[in-house]
Amino acid sequence: MLTTKKTFSPGELAELDAGFERTDPREIVQWAVETFGEGLSVGASFGGASGMAILHMVAQLKPDVHVFVLDTDYLFEETHETMRKSIPALGLGNVNVYKPEVSHEEQAAKYGSALWMRDPDLCCEIRKIEPNRRALAGKSAWVSGLRRDQSEGRADTPIVSWAPKFGVVKLNPLANWTEKQTWEYVMANKIPYNPLLDQGYASIGCYNCTLPGVQGRAGRWQGFDKEECGLHT
């Protein structure tokens, strides 16, 4: 399947978004695969149940889809292990890991140690947003596992929109699914998932910015007015 640089006007995207409100996420994923072909990319964190459900849906249709993982150098070992187990289990054949261009040591030398405790926005810019741009370079569309019930800040998450920060169409097929629906899909399809989700972690990111025992995304970046790394805002 050739890369499809499919473009949509703002009005067309709004129409698609409205039309997909009552569409099964699997049909949205199928539309994305058929519409964007090799131009489609799936962001995977191997942390949350939603992302695992999305990977399963896409792998059923296009196992060689471009999947990208942002390895910040601060991922839990359980996240790495989930990735190692899930790739063969789901039959994914094109998983790519993108790391920051700045090493942990270089970041500490330039900005001081534990930057995430003083300026988490800058830390996220260096270790997540910049690699995300490289991951999506040349792509037309990006699929993620965002859901509206994950946090108050995600309550208005569209199913289809334009992501100007990365210059691609952004698709959130599970936007209007609940946590219960997501877990039912994961369990019904025997999809591997991060074991930290059974250990009190509601949201899994970098180990230095993630706490267990807190609902939703409130366990991230404790002490800061921050619930997003900047990828989805």
N, C-alpha and C positions, 0 to 999 in steps of 0.2 A: 504494500500500500504506500503510495507516494505521499510526501509531505503536502498537506493542504493548508495554504496560507489563507484560510477562510476569514473574511472580515465581515463585521456587522456594524450597522449604524446604532447609535444609542437607542433609537426607537425600536429597532429590531431586537436588540438585547432585552429591552423592557417587555416586549411582547412575548419573547421566549420565556422570560422569567415568570411572567404571569401564567403562561400556558403550562409550565411545568409544576405549578403548585399542587396539582392533583395527580401528578404522574409518578409511577413507581420509580424509585431511584435506579433500578436496573435498566429501565427504559431510557432514563436520562444518560446513563453510562453508555448504553448502546448507541444513542444518538451522537454522543461525543466521539466515540470510536469511529463511527461511520463518517462523521463530518470532518474531523481533523486528522485522522489517519496517523502518519508518523509525526505530525505536528503536535500530538497530544502527549502531555507529561503528567505523571502522578506524583505528588509529594507524599512521602511516607516517613513517619517518625518512629514507627514500631513501638509506639507508646500507648495510644488510646484505642478503644474498641472500634470507634468510627473509622479510623484509618485502616484498620485490618479488614473491616467489612468492605470498604471501597476497593482495597487491593484484590480481594476475592472476586468482587463483581467484575472488575476490569480484566483480571487474569482469565476468567471464563471466556471472554470474547477475544482478548488480544494478549496472550502471555508474554509477547516480546515488547509490550508497551514500555516506553521510557519511564522508569521509576527513579526518583532521586531522593537521596537521604542526606540530610545536613548533619554531619558529624562535627559537633562543636568542640570536640576534645573533652567535653564534660558530660558525656552520656553515661547513664547507669550501665553496669555490666549486664544487667538483666535485659536492657534494651538491645545491646549487641547480640546477646544470645537469642532473643526473640527474632531478630533479623536473620541470624544464621539458620534457625529452624524453619522460619516462614518461607524463605525463598524457594527451597525445594518442595515444601508442603503445598504451596500455592502454584508451583510450576512457573514462577517468574523467571524470565531469561534475560532481562536487561535492567538490572538494578545497579545504579551508579551512586557512589558516595562522594559527596563534595565537602571538602574541609576548608576552613578559613585560610586565607593566604598568609595570615599572621599567626605564628605559633604562640602557644601559651607563654613561653619564655620571652618572646619578642614583645608580646602585649604587656607583660609585666614590666619589662625594661622601659617601654615607652610611656605607659600610663600609670605605673605603680601596681603593686600586687592587689589581688582581689578586686579588680575593676567592677565586677558585678555587684559589689557591696556599696560602691560609691556612685557609679553611673551605669546602671544596668541597661539603659537605652543604647549607650555607646557600645557596650559589650555585645548586645544583640545585633547591632549594626555590623560589627566586625565579624561575628561568629555565625550569624544566621542570614541576615539580609543580603550581604554581599555574595556569599556562596549561592544563595537562592537565585540571584540575578544570573550568575554563571550557569546554573542548572537549567534555567529557562531560556537561555540565549538561543535564538533561532526557532523557538517553539511558538505555536499558535494558541494553545490552550493548556490550562493547568487545572487538574482535578484535586480537590482536597476533601477532608472529612469533617469540615465544620458543621456543627448543629446549633440551632437557635437556643436550645435548652442548656447549653454548656455554661453560659454566663449571661449576665444582663447586657454586657457589651456586644454579645453576639445575637441578641434577640431579633434584630432586623436583618440578619444575614440573608442575602439574596441567593437564589439557586443558580442564576446566571448573571454575570456582570462583567464589566471591563476592569482590569487591574492596571491602572496607569503606572504604578511603581515598577511593574515588570513588563508592561507592554503585551499582555496576553488576555484572552478571555478566561475568566475564572469561573469554575463550576463547583458547586457544593451540592451534590446530589442528595445528601442526607440532611440538608438544612432543616426540613420540617419533620424529621423523624425524632422520636423521643429516645432517651437512654434505654428504656425498656425494649423498644422495637429493635434497637441496635444490638443489644445483647442477645435477644431472641434469634436474630439472624446469625450472629457469631456462633452461638451454641448449636443451632440447627445445622449449620454447615461445618461444624467441628474445626473452626478456624483457630489457629494458634493465637495467643495474645500474651501481652506482657504480664508476668507473674506478680509484678508490683501492684497491679490492679486488685489483686486478692489480699494485699498487705496494707490496705488503708490509703493508698495513693489514688486520688480521684483524677489527677492530671499529672502527666509525667513529662518532664523536660530535662534540663540540666540538673545534675545532682546537687550543684551548689546553690540552686535557686528553687528547689522543689521540696515541699514538706508533706508528709502524710497526715491523715486525720482531719483534713479540711475539705469541705464540699466544693464541687465545681473547680474553677480555676483559681480560687482564693488561696490555694496552697503554693502559688507561684509568686516569686519576688516579694516575700514577706517584708513589711516595713516600708514598702513603696506603693504609691498610687498607680499601680501597673498590673494589668492582667493579660497583656498581649506583648509579644516580642516585637511586633511591628510588621510581620509578614502579611497579616490579614487586616491591617488598618490603613 
